[in-house]
Amino acid sequence: MKLIVDVAPQPDVLAKLREQTDLELITLDPPALAVRAVDASQLGDAEALFCTFPPANLADLRALRWIQIASTGYTQLFGLQLVERGIRATNARGCFDVPIAEWNLAMMVNLLRDLRLMIRNQDSAVWDRSARFQRELRGLTVGLWGYGGIGRETARLARQFGLKVHVLTRNGKTGPRGEVYAVPGTGDADGTLADRVFGAGQEQEFLGGLDFLILALPLTKATEGLIGERELQALPRHAFVLNPARGPIIKEKALLRALDEGWIAGAALDTHYHYPMPPEHPLWKYPQVIFTPHISGSSLSPRFNDRLWDIFQLNVGRFRRGEPLLNELTAFQLSGN
């Protein structure tokens, strides 16, 4: 079996895989940082591809049966006709559950205690012991719109802080996760941690009872612009919005209006409308917004490569044994809907 590796290597895992004499691993050096063509004359008979971006001449890899991508997002697979060609695809779900869930908890504490104002006070040598800096999370309600790995690990941590956890999913269920990668000891594998679960059509009721709204769902055609004026106005005026998912899930003009007019108490934003965000963009200036440059979890996270290669190694074994793959994308997901 021939496998193409077009990501930064993990020497110890590569060495273990190469001990399997019936595996032929071809590593591309340097790995692709963008879409490019590969030498189909040498790689056209490969059955598996481990990459971030599939090659421009993917159609020339005629023996390909499985692609493992090195990202959680999978928009780079749209339009490649993978389902029609019988090519399975898996992503890097689970690599970022821990760091992004920890960002969520940190931002809830920082927003509630107004850390930004405390830092401004420190910079100005202002001694202010107001009650606004001493609020606590225990007993408040966090709402998770989406309940994948990041949502589940956030729920686990939130319960440890004494928060009530409400969840909104399309079908109103949280159930077992199935064949999805998770760091051992994290998340909510059985789907039992939520205090209350809402489904499609219950969005207004879900939003109306929250102190924090956390977006924990991917950007697709269906979720782009999902959060607009109606949704932001449904939140209590004391509620905070956290977006570590994708910026365009929230309509930009609606978010700016919500902040200007006080529909919400503030926000923590790690995903954005432009990369990089221009310095003149108004979101930089709001005192009630914590604005981070997409660092809640990324390929620069210290544990990312270990977890990514763990997924790949586990999936190589599963693929060869004919078992279900971890993080396999469905035909519906690959359609971009």
Phi and psi in degrees as a GROMACS rama.xvg file:
@    title "Ramachandran Plot"
@    xaxis  label "Phi"
@    yaxis  label "Psi"
@TYPE xy
-102.083  131.595  LYS-2
-123.368  134.928  LEU-3
-100.044  128.637  ILE-4
-112.465  113.363  VAL-5
-122.661  46.215  ASP-6
-136.347  170.02  VAL-7
-58.5389  128.859  ALA-8
-71.6883  153.969  PRO-9
-119.17  96.7777  GLN-10
-53.9433  -40.6407  PRO-11
-66.6767  -38.6604  ASP-12
-71.7074  -41.5261  VAL-13
-58.0112  -41.8526  LEU-14
-62.2314  -42.1541  ALA-15
-63.9061  -42.8381  LYS-16
-65.5066  -36.5771  LEU-17
-71.9703  -14.8634  ARG-18
-69.1056  -18.8589  GLU-19
-84.0552  105.867  GLN-20
-64.6706  -20.0801  THR-21
-92.9144  8.65364  ASP-22
-106.02  134.118  LEU-23
-115.6  112.284  GLU-24
-102.68  126.695  LEU-25
-112.116  114.851  ILE-26
-100.3  130.224  THR-27
-92.7761  128.032  LEU-28
-130.107  122.359  ASP-29
-78.7583  159.454  PRO-30
-68.1761  155.191  PRO-31
-69.8832  134.855  ALA-32
-103.143  -4.27587  LEU-33
-158.822  175.216  ALA-34
-64.2173  133.236  VAL-35
-151.01  165.449  ARG-36
-87.2206  154.162  ALA-37
-119.483  167.483  VAL-38
-79.1464  95.8836  ASP-39
-67.2597  -22.9768  ALA-40
-65.3226  -29.9491  SER-41
-97.7249  -26.4558  GLN-42
-113.189  0.0337337  LEU-43
-62.9185  -19.8897  GLY-44
-98.1189  11.4515  ASP-45
-71.8952  139.799  ALA-46
-93.7031  -21.7708  GLU-47
-137.273  147.778  ALA-48
-135.045  127.601  LEU-49
-113.747  110.911  PHE-50
-155.149  170.897  CYS-51
-94.1999  -45.5028  THR-52
-120.211  120.335  PHE-53
-59.1536  148.723  PRO-54
-66.9889  155.924  PRO-55
-61.7269  -30.7365  ALA-56
-102.57  43.1675  ASN-57
-55.3449  -33.3769  LEU-58
-61.8948  -21.5025  ALA-59
-78.2725  -14.3754  ASP-60
-87.0772  79.2409  LEU-61
-75.3049  -18.2906  ARG-62
-94.1995  -0.275491  ALA-63
-63.7823  133.248  LEU-64
-125.245  -14.0225  ARG-65
-154.606  134.768  TRP-66
-119.406  125.55  ILE-67
-104.359  117.31  GLN-68
-98.2939  153.454  ILE-69
-96.198  32.5106  ALA-70
-144.714  158.648  SER-71
-79.0443  -44.4038  THR-72
-67.086  149.752  GLY-73
-135.446  23.2864  TYR-74
-61.6994  -24.1562  THR-75
-67.7514  -9.05348  GLN-76
-96.4329  -9.93284  LEU-77
-65.3545  139.274  PHE-78
81.1479  5.56152  GLY-79
-91.9749  -0.87834  LEU-80
59.6516  37.3034  GLN-81
-65.2373  -43.3278  LEU-82
-61.8512  -44.1558  VAL-83
-63.4167  -32.1235  GLU-84
-87.0042  -3.62136  ARG-85
75.1665  25.3566  GLY-86
-97.6906  124.034  ILE-87
-83.4029  153.908  ARG-88
-138.492  137.854  ALA-89
-129.694  151.514  THR-90
-119.524  -170.29  ASN-91
-100.578  27.5664  ALA-92
-51.6789  138.529  ARG-93
103.548  -24.2435  GLY-94
-65.4883  -31.9012  CYS-95
-108.146  3.54206  PHE-96
-56.1995  -47.3217  ASP-97
-68.3393  -54.6736  VAL-98
-64.9973  -36.3669  PRO-99
-73.7243  -37.3513  ILE-100
-62.8816  -38.4664  ALA-101
-67.341  -37.2096  GLU-102
-60.3796  -42.9191  TRP-103
-58.1068  -46.8265  ASN-104
-65.5259  -43.0738  LEU-105
-60.3078  -42.6829  ALA-106
-68.7421  -36.4259  MET-107
-60.967  -45.1244  MET-108
-63.0843  -46.3723  VAL-109
-65.6808  -40.0105  ASN-110
-67.5106  -45.7914  LEU-111
-63.6873  -38.3498  LEU-112
-93.6011  5.0969  ARG-113
53.5902  56.655  ASP-114
-59.558  -34.6789  LEU-115
-60.0702  -43.5026  ARG-116
-68.6621  -37.4572  LEU-117
-60.0855  -40.5079  MET-118
-68.5109  -40.6599  ILE-119
-62.2988  -39.2406  ARG-120
-61.7202  -42.5002  ASN-121
-61.072  -44.877  GLN-122
-62.427  -28.5695  ASP-123
-101.059  7.03152  SER-124
57.0614  43.0402  ALA-125
-99.3441  124.582  VAL-126
-95.5715  105.128  TRP-127
-137.055  113.065  ASP-128
-105.956  34.0304  ARG-129
-58.6887  154.777  SER-130
-62.5734  -24.9316  ALA-131
-60.628  -22.5861  ARG-132
-90.5133  3.00262  PHE-133
-124.538  17.4247  GLN-134
-72.8754  156.927  ARG-135
-127.757  155.004  GLU-136
-75.4162  -33.0999  LEU-137
-53.3358  130.11  ARG-138
89.9407  -11.2496  GLY-139
-82.2196  171.183  LEU-140
-118.877  125.874  THR-141
-107.031  135.621  VAL-142
-110.541  129.622  GLY-143
-107.948  112.799  LEU-144
-90.5913  98.7967  TRP-145
108.202  143.832  GLY-146
-141.93  55.2766  TYR-147
-86.3998  -152.857  GLY-148
-63.105  -42.74  GLY-149
-65.5614  -43.9495  ILE-150
-61.2038  -40.9699  GLY-151
-70.1951  -39.5122  ARG-152
-71.0788  -34.6848  GLU-153
-62.9294  -41.1012  THR-154
-61.3683  -42.8511  ALA-155
-61.3061  -46.8585  ARG-156
-66.5695  -40.3003  LEU-157
-61.8056  -40.2179  ALA-158
-62.602  -35.1703  ARG-159
-64.9542  -27.4228  GLN-160
-87.6164  0.974485  PHE-161
83.8785  14.6788  GLY-162
-80.738  149.689  LEU-163
-85.8913  140.34  LYS-164
-114.873  118.329  VAL-165
-110.415  143.918  HIS-166
-130.462  140.096  VAL-167
-119.721  121.766  LEU-168
-128.619  165.077  THR-169
-61.1718  -39.8442  ARG-170
-100.858  4.03024  ASN-171
72.0281  20.1484  GLY-172
-128.753  157.244  LYS-173
-117.77  -28.1464  THR-174
23.5319  177.452  GLY-175
-61.8123  150.044  PRO-176
-79.0495  -28.5759  ARG-177
82.6555  -146.708  GLY-178
-85.5863  71.9858  GLU-179
-129.54  137.252  VAL-180
-69.2606  138.263  TYR-181
-146.991  143.232  ALA-182
-63.8755  131.497  VAL-183
-53.0516  135.79  PRO-184
86.2427  2.88659  GLY-185
-113.511  166.041  THR-186
77.3708  -162  GLY-187
-137.599  73.4849  ASP-188
-58.0571  -35.384  ALA-189
-90.2945  -9.15503  ASP-190
70.2709  40.1715  GLY-191
-114.651  1.84346  THR-192
-84.0732  -21.2801  LEU-193
-68.1595  137.359  ALA-194
-76.6422  -29.0305  ASP-195
-153.731  141.848  ARG-196
-123.845  133.493  VAL-197
-115.9  156.101  PHE-198
-122.881  -177.643  GLY-199
-54.9707  135.903  ALA-200
94.5731  -11.0496  GLY-201
-110.053  19.9263  GLN-202
-58.908  -43.7211  GLU-203
-65.503  -41.3934  GLN-204
-64.9379  -42.6368  GLU-205
-58.6863  -50.5139  PHE-206
-67.0798  -35.229  LEU-207
-66.9472  -15.5615  GLY-208
-108.017  18.8284  GLY-209
-105.769  150.103  LEU-210
-100.618  -26.6381  ASP-211
-138.482  136.052  PHE-212
-113.232  123.398  LEU-213
-116.041  125.13  ILE-214
-84.6067  124.271  LEU-215
-137.047  52.248  ALA-216
-142.223  156.486  LEU-217
-77.6127  163.219  PRO-218
-87.2184  118.666  LEU-219
-136.612  179.638  THR-220
-58.4639  -34.8424  LYS-221
-76.888  -27.4945  ALA-222
-100.591  -11.5815  THR-223
-64.6728  125.084  GLU-224
72.2649  17.7331  GLY-225
-60.168  -37.6385  LEU-226
-101.129  112.783  ILE-227
-125.821  -158.501  GLY-228
-60.6835  -41.77  GLU-229
-60.4866  -43.7893  ARG-230
-70.3369  -42.5887  GLU-231
-67.8199  -34.2193  LEU-232
-73.5023  -20.698  GLN-233
-74.3187  -21.1789  ALA-234
-72.6544  148.423  LEU-235
-61.0189  150.909  PRO-236
-67.7316  -15.6084  ARG-237
-90.7787  -0.0790345  HIS-238
-82.4427  153.949  ALA-239
-113.599  149.337  PHE-240
-113.764  131.911  VAL-241
-118.534  129.467  LEU-242
-127.907  90.3069  ASN-243
-96.5208  10.5755  PRO-244
-89.566  -86.3187  ALA-245
-149.565  135.28  ARG-246
-51.9899  -51.0275  GLY-247
-68.2537  -2.56688  PRO-248
-62.1372  -31.7154  ILE-249
-99.2684  129.953  ILE-250
-64.5757  126.365  LYS-251
-59.8363  -48.4443  GLU-252
-64.1875  -35.9208  LYS-253
-65.8355  -40.2087  ALA-254
-64.9244  -44.4834  LEU-255
-61.9327  -41.9799  LEU-256
-65.7265  -39.9159  ARG-257
-61.0184  -39.1074  ALA-258
-73.2177  -40.3438  LEU-259
-65.0905  -39.9767  ASP-260
-100.564  2.43274  GLU-261
74.6868  27.8936  GLY-262
-66.1779  -30.3243  TRP-263
-128.133  161.278  ILE-264
-78.1678  -24.3758  ALA-265
166.352  -174.024  GLY-266
-154.473  155.765  ALA-267
-121.824  121.719  ALA-268
-124.062  120.985  LEU-269
-115.465  -10.1524  ASP-270
-124.653  148.582  THR-271
-137.859  179.698  HIS-272
-94.6372  -17.8878  TYR-273
-141.406  148.406  HIS-274
-130.355  111.631  TYR-275
-75.3155  162.5  PRO-276
-69.9057  129.807  MET-277
-64.8815  145.354  PRO-278
-61.7675  -22.2665  PRO-279
-85.8597  -2.50163  GLU-280
-65.9341  135.678  HIS-281
-63.032  -23.7037  PRO-282
-63.5649  -21.4403  LEU-283
-65.3838  -25.8142  TRP-284
-96.6536  -14.6171  LYS-285
-70.0181  127.064  TYR-286
-69.0563  -20.4162  PRO-287
-96.5135  13.1842  GLN-288
-117.72  132.063  VAL-289
-99.5988  124.349  ILE-290
-123.164  110.406  PHE-291
-118.943  147.952  THR-292
-87.4363  59.5182  PRO-293
55.1034  54.9457  HIS-294
-119.257  5.67788  ILE-295
-61.2934  -31.1944  SER-296
-172.4  127.268  GLY-297
-153.935  -178.691  SER-298
-66.1338  -9.79651  SER-299
-88.0755  -6.9628  LEU-300
-60.0318  137.14  SER-301
-56.5475  -30.504  PRO-302
-100.053  2.79252  ARG-303
-59.9528  -51.5058  PHE-304
-62.5552  -39.7853  ASN-305
-58.0046  -46.4299  ASP-306
-71.502  -38.644  ARG-307
-60.3935  -47.4667  LEU-308
-71.1581  -26.6171  TRP-309
-64.0602  -43.7353  ASP-310
-59.2292  -48.4462  ILE-311
-61.5628  -46.387  PHE-312
-62.4928  -43.7043  GLN-313
-62.6906  -40.0995  LEU-314
-72.7  -30.8304  ASN-315
-59.1262  -46.6903  VAL-316
-62.2257  -43.896  GLY-317
-64.6149  -41.4641  ARG-318
-61.3219  -44.1089  PHE-319
-70.4804  -29.0917  ARG-320
-89.2996  -2.96263  ARG-321
74.5992  24.7123  GLY-322
-94.2698  162.82  GLU-323
-58.0752  139.353  PRO-324
-85.9007  148.976  LEU-325
-72.2173  137.807  LEU-326
64.7991  30.299  ASN-327
-71.1197  133.623  GLU-328
-84.3211  139.785  LEU-329
-83.968  166.366  THR-330
-60.0928  -37.1447  ALA-331
-63.1764  -44.9191  PHE-332
-62.6897  -42.9002  GLN-333
-70.2251  -14.8342  LEU-334
-77.5414  -14.1963  SER-335
89.2383  8.82346  GLY-336
